[in-house]
Amino acid sequence: MAPKKLLCLPSLLLPLLTLLLPQADTRSFVVDPDHDRFLLDGAPFRYVSGSLHYFRVPRVLWADRLFKMRMSGLNAVQFYVPWNYHEPEPGVYKFNGSRDLFAFLKEATLANLLVILRPGPYICAEWEMGGLPAWLLRKPKIHLRTSDPDFLAAVDSWFKVLLPKIHPWLYHNGGNIISIQVENEYGSYRACDMSYMRHLAGLFRALLGDKILLFTTDGPEGLKCGSLQGLYTTIDFGPADNMTKIFALLRKYEPRGPLVNSEYYTGWLDYWGQNHSTRSVPAVTKGLENMLKLGASVNMYMYHGGTNFGYWNGADEKGRFLPITTSYDYDAPISEAGDPTPKLFAIRNVISKFQEVPLGPLPPPSPKMTLGPLSLHLDGNLLAFLDFLCPQGPIHSILPMTFEAVNQVFQGVLERNMKRNLFLTGKKGAKLDVLLENMGRLSFGSNSSDFKGLLEPPVLGQTVLTQWLMFPLKVDNLVKWWFPNQLLKSSHPQTPSGPTFYSTTFPILGSGGDTFLFLPGWTKGQVWINGFNLGRYWTKRGPQQTLYVPRPLLFPRGALNKITLLELENVPLQPQIQFLDRPILNSTVHKTYIYSLSAESASERMELSGH
């Protein structure tokens, strides 16, 4: 049955689908160790899957992306569940809007795709803190991803909410989830705490039962600490790796059963200040075909990357702090804007050699829109709105406090030193304001406890600066609720000074379409359209020069759209923006960017610690 028909006529075909599918008591997905294969309802089965993250795609576009995946020849979709996306504060759970993963499961069913679920608790995914909630760090001595009682208590509480909701969606219960991953690449983490892994495995079994296939995923070097008896062992690697050697290593940990590559890399992520990453079509298709010839099951990571909207991007630490770009295009077969690429058609051709591919053409690229240049006007300096950014007032402390200590997860903290006898740039009695930005917590590496803020008190000469005021800034609230209403005009500076807000309004001409915001001459900051946080820009550094703007974020023709920028550094002489019909993701301007405080004109050197 063609997926396109399922999408067009769900009300007619869902009852028929229920009749045609095996009933819950006969449905099964198991490993056949004697023949090194999977069995789906007793028949030999091999999945060719792709990764798509519902949390990186506006909900209204889920069906479009899933349909294109199915039409590519895929029979499954793999995705993570980020804990911090669903439990922003302890005991506060969100499963609505773009957080409604159960609506996403329904869309996958309509697209005729099975599901491989990866609920963590840690997910990596180049996502803020690898999916772990930053509020865990309010206990500064907590040991994440270990059998630390504080961490396990939080994990247990979360999974006792999530996993019972997942239970009805398991394949043997009539749903579409055929397998579930426990943790994520745990062998790459320094702890190697097998008590923790056994605790997770027991928790999953207790809440999900014995019929669901549980598995682990690790790179070749992580199999020793990442695998666990009772969990099916899979591996991940890309086109440039030695497939024969890696699968031979996998066999030492999983001697029988199907070979599985749970993350076959179709592209790669981008860091600010690094070159845009790509993987060639011939390399990707050659590796895929060789795996399919071996009878392996494979998931392609990513098949559609999407976008790190808002503040959700993660970071790596490879000798220095490397935040990940807003775009998560990943050079994937389906572009960030949802368009099929030559890589998709080449992959579809390979898959067709091994299994049936749905008939019919893929949808064409979505319409794109150009507009501008548009001039922006100055709304005011960030400090001018401090009462609205921090309406509850500052927190007093002898020493500066971290984001986590003041219950600030993402946005910004202004830390103000009230010491009266302070000498900077030759001025006595000045106040020191330090605006701290969270550029993304570490999502991968040996240390996932990534505190933000001034981690040590600043030192002026030999003197530790004390008596601080901390202002947790609610920037999104200001943009979404205050700016649309009247502002205190008298508070606006006539010229830009420090971090500043700019905005303008614009109508849509014609029917509009997807578009890409281009910010020539701007330096670094955040962008909102109609109150929606598009994410970070860092034009001065690159490689990403444009931000993807999905058409559903824009108002229809006849209404004015509002765009707001918070520029943290330098404003161009002509504060203008443009909307382009194509992305610019491959323009690296500066490969190094050092956070420093110039002390040439100060009477004493100041040292800052934190990022």
NORVEN-V675148 format. One record per helix or strand of 2 or more residues. SS is the DSSP state (h for helix, s for strand). FROM is the first residue (numbers start at 1). TO is the last residue. If there is no record, write none. Layout:
ss & from & to
SS & FROM & TO
SS & FROM & TO
//
This chain:
ss & from & to
h & 3 & 8
h & 10 & 20
h & 24 & 26
s & 29 & 32
s & 37 & 40
s & 43 & 45
s & 48 & 52
h & 54 & 56
h & 59 & 71
s & 76 & 80
h & 83 & 86
h & 97 & 99
h & 101 & 110
s & 114 & 118
h & 128 & 131
h & 134 & 138
h & 149 & 167
h & 171 & 173
s & 177 & 181
h & 186 & 188
h & 194 & 208
s & 213 & 218
h & 220 & 226
s & 232 & 238
h & 243 & 253
s & 260 & 265
h & 281 & 293
s & 297 & 304
s & 315 & 317
s & 321 & 324
h & 342 & 351
s & 371 & 375
s & 377 & 381
h & 382 & 389
s & 395 & 397
h & 404 & 406
s & 412 & 417
s & 423 & 424
s & 427 & 428
s & 432 & 437
s & 456 & 460
s & 463 & 464
s & 468 & 473
h & 475 & 482
h & 489 & 491
s & 500 & 507
s & 514 & 518
s & 525 & 529
s & 532 & 537
s & 546 & 549
h & 551 & 553
s & 560 & 567
s & 576 & 580
s & 606 & 609
//
